Every structure is written in C-alpha cells, then in structure tokens.
Amino acid sequence: MLERPRLRGCRALEPSKALIIRSADWFDLLEDNAEIARAAIKNFATQLHGLWRQLAPRLPRHSDPPPGIVPSALETYDKILALRQASFLRKAGMQAIASLAAIAETEALQAGESLFEIGNSGEDFFVVAAGLIALSHESGLHFTHDAGDVVGGPAAFCNALPNYAAVATAPTIVLRIPQQEFYDQAEEHGRLLRGTLAFLATELEALQAASW
C-alpha cells in the first residue's frame, strides 16, 4: 500500500501457495470498486485500531479546563489549509482536499464542551483544525488529538467510534465530514483513496514495529 520497495523479507514455513496481484492492478481494482476500497480501508483500520489501543499510553482525564474563546468559523480557504495538516490527507492532492473542504462543516467548541458521547452514530469524520480534543474509550483508555488529527484515529475508519466519547479541553474548532461524502469523493479522486490507505499502512507498520 505504500508503493515503495519492501523493508522485510518473507519466506514459507511450510509448503505453500500464494496468489500474486500486481500492485497497479490492485489499485485499479480499488479505484473502480468503492465497496472493495471501503473494505480495504476498514481492514487496515481494524488492525491498526487493535494495536493502537494495545500500545497507546493511558492519558489522564482532563478536568477543570481553562476558559477561552472559541475560534471563529472557518472560510473555505481556511478549511483547505486545516485539511492539508491532516495526516491521512497529506497524499490526497489539492483537488480532493478542496472538494472535502467544500462539504466540511465547522464546529466550534468551548473548553469542556462535548463533541460526541459514547454511543454516537460514528457516521462522521472529525478533523481538528485548532485546539485539543480528549478522547476516552468505554474501557478506560484515553487519547488526545490536536490540529491535523482525525478524532478517533483508526477507530474513525473501522466503525469503532461509537465506543468513544470526545470533549474539547481547550477552545477548539473541528471540521465535520460525513463518511459517505468522504467515500464518494474517494471514488472520484484516486489519490484520496491511495493516500488514506498509505497513511493507515504507515501507522500500522510503525505500531507493528513497536510491538515486536
């Protein structure tokens, strides 16, 4: 998925058969079939989410956040700049980012205000444009997200977000992108699909290396 030479070798431990798919053919298939593309993203995100929860540090809960002023609503140009910070969109290309910026809705939060509760629909992506979001899992795990992060990380891509709650711990502004709209744009912009898969693969590779 990273479209670069492999960093590891692979050998059979017993007599085996393997199916070989050229990477170019694989990406052509993903770009032509939205259902397979979405399943591929979900599969990577599911693996990443499992390791993410296993290895991520337990962060303290944020309490008594300081008062502050919520940033003003973002214009389309500001949304584009904010989305360009997002790790999972760095290889998406300007055309795809501009399309996402046009459909993204701005949501401003005061410190201590909830973005969503456990049991939320999980039907939207939230990208932090400015500020800080504290994310808590029903199991007690805690994470933080700042500018450029998609709230929930891999959980946002594998339908696990309903198990989390998110609250602003400082004046914060996020961009809300409906998941269906995101995948519709991925059908039109191949670089958006490839960039998202490359981001998930890179994150998964890093966590796998940390777990070995």
N, C-alpha and C positions, 0 to 999 in steps of 0.2 A: 504493500500500500504506500510505501514511502518512495517508490520509484528510484531506488538507488541500489548499488551493489550490496549484497548481504554481508552482515558483520559476523555471522556464525555459520558453522558447517552443520550438516545433518547426515546421519548415517542410520541404516536399518539395523535394528537389534534382533530381528528375525526375518525370514523370507517374507517379502512384502511386495505389493503392487501399488503404484501411485498413478494418479491421473495428473497430467501436466496441462496447465492452462496458461497460455501466454498472457502476460500482464496487460498488453494492449487489448487483447480480446476480452479480458475480464472487465477492464474499464469501459469498453464499448458496450458490454452487456449491462453494466450498472447504469450507464447513461441512457440506455434505451429502455430499461425496465425499472420504473420507480419503486415497485414493490420489492424487488431484489435489492435495490440500493438501500432502501429504508431498513430492510432486514440485516444487511451488512453493517450498517451504522449501529443498529441495536445490538448486534452480536459483539462488536468491538467494545461498545459502551458497557455491556453487561460484564464482560471480563474485566474491564478497567474499573468499573464500579466496585466489584468484589475486592480487588486488590487495594483500591483507594480506601475503602472502609477498614481493611485489614491493617494497612500500614500508616495511615494518616494519624498524626498526633491528636490526642484528646485536648481540645482547647477549652479554656474556662468560659463559662457563660458571661455575657456582657450584661451588667446591671447598672442602674442609675447613669444612663448615657448623658453626656454633656449636652446642654441646649445648643441650638444652632439654627441657621437659616437654610431652608431648602433651596437648592439651586433653581434658577428659572427654567421654564420649559425649553426644550431644545428645538432649534430650527433644523430643517433637513440637512443643511451643510454640517451642523454640529453633530447630528446623528451619524453622518458618514464618518466624521473624524472619530467619534466614540466607537463605532463598529470596527474601524481599522485597528483599534487597540486590541480587539478580541482575539485571543489566541487561536480559536478554531476558525477564524475568518482570514487569517493572515495570508493564505494562499488562494483565497476565493476570487480575487480580481475586483477591480473597481466597479465594473458593471454590475456584478452580483451584489456588492455591498451597497451600491446606490439603490438598487431595487429593494433590498431589505430595509434600507433607511426610509424609503417612501411608505412602507407599510408598518414600520415600527411605531408604537405608541409610547409616549413619555409618561413615566410615573414617578412623581416626586414624593419623598418620604422624610418625615422628621425623625430625629434620633428616637429610638424606642418604638417606632411605628412598624406594624407587621406588614410584610409583603405578601405572605401567604401562610396558612396554618397547615398542620398535619391533616391529611385527608383532602388536600387541594386537588383539583382536576388533573394537574400535570400536563395540560394541553398547550402551554405557552413556554417559550424560552425567555429568560430574563437576562439581559446583559447589563452589567454595572457600568454606567457611564462615569459616575463620580460618587465618592463616598465609600461606605463599608457595610456589608451585609453579613450577619452572623447566621449560619445555617445549623440547625440541630436535627438529628435523627431520632426517631422514636426509641432507639436502643440506648441513647445517651451520648452518642458521638457528636462532636461539634467541629465545625469548619468555619473559616472566614473567606469572604470574597471581596476583592476590591476592583478598581477600574480595569476593564478588559476581560474580566471573568464572566463566564456564563454561570448563573446561580444554580448550584447543584452539581456542577461539573458533569461527570459521566452519568450521574443519576438523571439528568435532564434528557439524555438521549436514549435511555432504556426503560422509560415508563416507571422509574422508581421515585420520582419527585413527590408523589402523594405521601411518602413515608417521612417527609421532611417538613420543617417549619422554617421560615426565614424572617428576620427582623433587622431593620436598619439600626446600626449602632452609632451612626453619625448622620448629619444631613446627607441624603443620598438621592441620586436620580438613576433610574434604570430604564432600559428600553425593553418593551414587551413585544415579542414577535410570536404570533400564533404558529405552532408547529406545522400545521397543514400548509400555511403560507410559505414557511421555510422550505418544506419539501417540494412544493410547487415550483419555487424558484430554483431549487436544486435540479429539477428536471430541465429547466431552461438554460442553466449555467453549469456546464460540466466542471468548471474549476471550483465551484462551490461544493459540489459533491466530493471531488478529489481532495480538496483542502480539508474538509471535515474528517474524512477517513484518514488522511495523513496525520492530522492533529491527534485523533484518537489512537492511532497506531504508535505515534511517537510517545504519547503519555503512557500507553500500555507497556511499551518497550522499556521505558525508564523505571516504571514500578516493578516490572518483572526482574530487571537487573538488581534493584534494591532488595528484592525478596530472596535472591539466590545467595 
